Amino acid sequence: MLKKDIWAMWRHDGCLEPLYEMENRENEIVVTIDLPYVRKDDIKVYVTENMLEVSAEMRSAVSWERWGSIQRRITFSRFKKQIHLPEKVNPDEVSATFKNGVLRITLPKVRRHVPIKVE
């Protein structure tokens, strides 16, 4: 069974939070989040059995020359997203990769009804 949800939320201040996608696979949940202009070192991921929290800081520096002087503007933007997971996961086995502005988090599900061999 494969379930795919795609979410993007408008905040009260009119900013769009990063788009994320959640895939509920048979043995794992995979969450993919678009984080353009974010450096790997500025991402924090926290996981419990039923919730994923991702926070990041986006930095954008712009400089230009006008009337013989160089002007520079640096903007910072932060976001924090809590995602409630549809099933319990094992926080100790979570893995994450970040490549080309895309964060991919793999959350293995807690195994239930594990067959035990009786000897």
C-alpha positions, 0 to 999 in steps of 0.5 A, a space after each residue: 500500500 502506497 499513500 502519498 500526500 503533498 502539503 504546502 501551507 500558507 502562514 498567517 504572515 503570507 509566506 509559503 512554508 516549504 513544500 513537503 511530500 509524505 509517502 507511507 510505504 509498507 515498512 517505512 515512511 519517507 518525507 521529502 522537503 524542498 529547502 532551496 537556499 538552505 545549507 546542510 549545516 542549517 537544518 535540524 531534524 528531531 524525531 519521536 515515535 509519532 512526530 517529525 520536526 524539521 527546522 531550517 534557516 535560509 540565508 540570502 545575501 544580495 549585493 549591488 553597486 549604485 552611485 559608486 558604492 557597494 550595497 549589501 543586503 542579507 536576509 534571514 528566514 527561519 521555519 519550523 515544521 512539525 509533521 504528525 506521522 500516520 504510524 509509529 516509527 523507530 527514531 533510532 533508525 531514521 536516516 536523512 540525506 540532503 542534496 540539491 536543496 531537497 531533504 529526504 528523511 526515511 523513517 522505518 516503521 515500528 515492527 508489529 506482529 513479529 512472528 516468533 519461532 517456537 522451539 
